[in-house]
Amino acid sequence: MSSAADQWETLRRGIDAVVPEDEFRKKLERSIARGVPLRVKYGIDPTGIDVHLGHTVPLRKLRQFQDLGHTAVLIIGNYTALVGDPSGRDETRASLTEAQVEINAKDYLKQVGRIIDLDRAEVHHNGDWFSKWSFLDVLRLMRSTTIGQISAREDFAKRLREAKPVHLSECLYPLMQGWDSVEIKADVELGGTEQLFNLLVARDLQQEQGQEPQVAMTMPILVGTDGTRRMGKSLGNYIGVAESAEAQFGKVMSLPDEPMRPYFTLLTDIPLAEVDRLLGPGVNPRDAKEVLGKAIVAQYHGDGAAEAAAAAFRRRSEGLDPEDIPVVEITRDLLDGEGRVSAPRLIVALGFESSTSNARRTIEGGGFNIGTDRRVITDTKTMIDVTDGLLVRVGKRKIARIKLVS
């Protein structure tokens, strides 16, 4: 293991707070002296199936701990997901079924494996312990806190002031998250800034159980591609870990200038001195975004895909088609006796839109063109003469070369 000072220099990047910091430094020094790795916990509730770059901020920190020789402990919150994390929420989360959570959890883990080394991590589902609890066990846990403590947290207090409901089940969430730390004997827990209350509840529970309390390490909340609101799929401002290289790169290039520094800091390993240069005077923001986009894409698709995505984006920016155009097969029975098909049906057949109503809106908006001459079709009743090799474009990123098959 490297020295405590060197490890701290690596870990401090992108950290909002370490509570208490002096305890963390002592834990780190003792870990190195004894040759015993820290147990670093991060919990993720499988409330959806898409892991986005906002989720990767603490996951990247967890990977840093792994690379420094510590033990990553990943909690899949299949039971906390049934309650719903109220942190930072101004209303109760929609409830999920156990079946939904189980399906989500499988895909989550696959995506998380792109960031942390699952072969070197401990992975636990908190249903492994909570599913065995009796009602008396729940009552004992609830005695660890008071209504006053729970209602003092900012998100609950705000909802109470606005006469919005706070369900008793939500009050259980921080206690359940805290108990996870007891079960796995966490030394450090990672989370976003809005998670600090939950992370500190764990310290109290660990002390009640005779354990040394964990240290809370929080990271900033990543804003989405709109540059203002936190990244989230429901807001349509996210970049997914499982998205294609071109989609990821294109979304980075569409970012406003303001969030570029936190994106560089939280999502890449580019030295901060180089980040200062890229964001300094005399450097075109577009060039900085290209560096950022390639750095992000390379993590999930490799350097070659990052370069290819950048080249394809430049070609589109110049009004050129990409060098590699996907070929999509269209069966001849889709066409009428004259080898034609309506424009909306063609768009749906190519998979560019999910319905003809969506396709019609795209056409009316001028987002559909065909052929090498890019003939724009704006009449939804237009019949398209379909031939082998016909180029079809929808929007700025969707393109296909048609191959007719029987």
Summary of the structure (lengths in Angstrom):
residues: 406
radius of gyration: 25.3
end to end distance: 63.2
largest distance: 80.8
contacts: 1265
relative contact order: 0.09
helix: 48%
strand: 15%
